[in-house]
Amino acid sequence: MASQTRSHFDRELRDIQDDLLRLGSMLNTTISRALQSLASRDIALARQIVADDAEINALRFEVEEKCVALIATQQPAASDLRAIVAAMNIVGDLERMADHAAGIAKVVIKMGDEPLLKPLIDIPRMADECRNMTTRALDAYVARDTEMARAVAARDDIIDELYQQIFR
């Protein structure tokens, strides 16, 4: 009986992990599409990005509900509990990043066909770095590799520098 319970628990935890990876993939696509809409002034694409944000939001809440249900029904301990709590934090961060991409799309809609103030150089670099960090962070989560996670976190300064450069 205990092995069946553990097998069920492991399956549920893998489902959560798979949902996180799916959300990460959706986020990377959304970021790419947001930059594409900005660079090409594609208002239709921008509107689609804003509409698609609801799917990302729904997946976030689905993952959070799965995490809470797993905690409530299985009472995980130690590393299993940390993995579930980490998933809940990660999913919130991924959804927030998608909200920022949708925010870019909303700016594109408001700008219409107005020209950009300057060429897009730092924003695409920042987006590339964010997508790379997201992929590596999710890889670290799946592998339960704390050193890889620390290496990803250490790159946050690059994002901060690009952010400052953009607003200067």
C-alpha positions as CSV (number, residue, x, y, z in Angstrom):
1,M,0.0,0.0,0.0
2,A,2.8,2.4,0.9
3,S,4.5,1.8,-2.5
4,Q,1.2,2.6,-4.3
5,T,0.9,5.8,-2.3
6,R,4.5,6.8,-3.1
7,S,4.0,5.9,-6.8
8,H,0.9,8.1,-6.9
9,F,2.8,10.9,-5.1
10,D,5.7,10.7,-7.5
11,R,3.3,10.8,-10.5
12,E,1.6,13.9,-9.1
13,L,4.9,15.6,-8.5
14,R,6.0,14.7,-12.1
15,D,2.7,16.2,-13.4
16,I,3.5,19.5,-11.5
17,Q,7.0,19.5,-13.0
18,D,5.6,18.9,-16.5
19,D,3.2,21.8,-16.0
20,L,6.1,24.0,-14.9
21,L,8.1,23.1,-18.0
22,R,5.0,23.7,-20.2
23,L,4.5,27.1,-18.6
24,G,8.2,27.9,-19.1
25,S,7.9,27.0,-22.8
26,M,4.7,29.2,-23.1
27,L,6.6,32.0,-21.4
28,N,9.5,31.8,-23.7
29,T,7.2,31.9,-26.7
30,T,5.3,34.8,-25.2
31,I,8.5,36.8,-24.7
32,S,9.6,36.2,-28.2
33,R,6.2,37.1,-29.7
34,A,6.1,40.3,-27.5
35,L,9.4,41.4,-28.9
36,Q,8.4,40.5,-32.4
37,S,5.2,42.6,-32.1
38,L,7.2,45.5,-30.8
39,A,9.9,45.3,-33.5
40,S,7.4,44.9,-36.3
41,R,4.6,47.0,-34.7
42,D,2.2,44.1,-35.2
43,I,-0.9,45.1,-33.3
44,A,-2.8,41.9,-34.2
45,L,0.0,39.9,-32.7
46,A,0.1,42.1,-29.6
47,R,-3.7,41.6,-29.1
48,Q,-3.2,37.9,-29.4
49,I,-0.5,38.0,-26.8
50,V,-2.8,39.8,-24.4
51,A,-5.5,37.3,-25.0
52,D,-3.2,34.3,-24.6
53,D,-2.1,35.6,-21.2
54,A,-5.4,34.2,-19.7
55,E,-4.2,30.7,-20.6
56,I,-0.9,31.3,-18.8
57,N,-2.8,32.6,-15.8
58,A,-5.1,29.6,-15.8
59,L,-2.2,27.2,-15.8
60,R,-0.6,29.0,-12.9
61,F,-3.7,28.5,-10.8
62,E,-4.0,24.9,-11.9
63,V,-0.4,24.2,-10.8
64,E,-0.9,26.0,-7.5
65,E,-4.1,24.0,-6.8
66,K,-2.2,20.7,-7.6
67,C,0.5,21.8,-5.2
68,V,-1.9,22.6,-2.4
69,A,-3.8,19.3,-3.0
70,L,-0.6,17.3,-2.9
71,I,0.5,18.9,0.4
72,A,-3.0,18.4,1.9
73,T,-3.5,14.8,0.8
74,Q,0.1,13.4,1.0
75,Q,1.7,15.4,3.8
76,P,5.1,15.4,2.1
77,A,8.2,15.9,4.2
78,A,11.7,17.3,3.7
79,S,12.9,17.4,0.0
80,D,9.5,16.6,-1.4
81,L,7.9,19.5,0.5
82,R,10.7,21.8,-0.7
83,A,10.1,20.7,-4.3
84,I,6.4,21.5,-4.0
85,V,6.9,24.8,-2.3
86,A,9.5,25.7,-4.9
87,A,7.1,24.9,-7.7
88,M,4.5,27.2,-6.2
89,N,7.1,30.0,-6.1
90,I,8.3,29.3,-9.6
91,V,4.9,29.2,-11.1
92,G,4.1,32.6,-9.7
93,D,7.3,34.1,-11.0
94,L,6.8,32.6,-14.5
95,E,3.2,34.0,-14.6
96,R,4.5,37.5,-13.5
97,M,7.1,37.4,-16.3
98,A,4.3,36.5,-18.8
99,D,2.4,39.5,-17.5
100,H,5.4,41.7,-18.3
101,A,5.4,40.3,-21.9
102,A,1.7,41.1,-22.1
103,G,2.5,44.6,-20.8
104,I,4.9,45.0,-23.8
105,A,2.1,43.9,-26.1
106,K,-0.3,46.5,-24.5
107,V,2.3,49.2,-25.1
108,V,2.5,48.1,-28.8
109,I,-1.3,48.4,-29.0
110,K,-1.2,51.9,-27.5
111,M,1.7,53.1,-29.7
112,G,0.0,52.1,-32.9
113,D,2.3,53.0,-35.7
114,E,4.4,55.6,-33.8
115,P,8.1,55.2,-34.5
116,L,10.3,53.8,-31.8
117,L,12.4,56.3,-29.9
118,K,15.6,54.3,-30.5
119,P,16.6,51.0,-32.1
120,L,15.8,47.9,-30.2
121,I,19.2,46.7,-28.9
122,D,19.1,46.3,-25.1
123,I,15.5,45.0,-24.9
124,P,16.1,42.0,-27.2
125,R,19.4,41.2,-25.3
126,M,17.4,41.4,-22.0
127,A,14.7,39.1,-23.4
128,D,17.3,36.6,-24.6
129,E,19.0,36.6,-21.2
130,C,15.6,36.2,-19.4
131,R,14.6,33.3,-21.7
132,N,18.0,31.6,-21.1
133,M,17.8,32.1,-17.4
134,T,14.3,30.7,-17.3
135,T,15.3,27.6,-19.2
136,R,18.3,27.0,-17.0
137,A,16.4,27.7,-13.8
138,L,13.8,25.1,-14.8
139,D,16.5,22.7,-15.7
140,A,18.0,23.2,-12.2
141,Y,14.6,22.6,-10.6
142,V,14.1,19.3,-12.6
143,A,17.6,18.1,-11.8
144,R,17.4,19.4,-8.2
145,D,20.8,21.0,-8.8
146,T,21.4,23.8,-6.3
147,E,24.7,24.8,-7.9
148,M,23.0,25.3,-11.2
149,A,20.3,27.3,-9.5
150,R,22.8,29.5,-7.8
151,A,24.6,30.1,-11.1
152,V,21.3,31.3,-12.7
153,A,20.6,33.6,-9.8
154,A,24.0,35.1,-10.0
155,R,23.2,36.2,-13.6
156,D,20.4,38.5,-12.3
157,D,22.9,41.4,-12.2
158,I,23.0,41.2,-16.0
159,I,19.3,41.8,-16.2
160,D,19.5,44.6,-13.7
161,E,22.2,46.3,-15.8
162,L,20.2,46.0,-19.0
163,Y,17.2,47.3,-17.3
164,Q,19.1,50.4,-16.1
165,Q,20.6,50.9,-19.6
166,I,17.1,50.8,-21.2
167,F,15.7,53.4,-18.9
168,R,18.8,55.7,-19.2
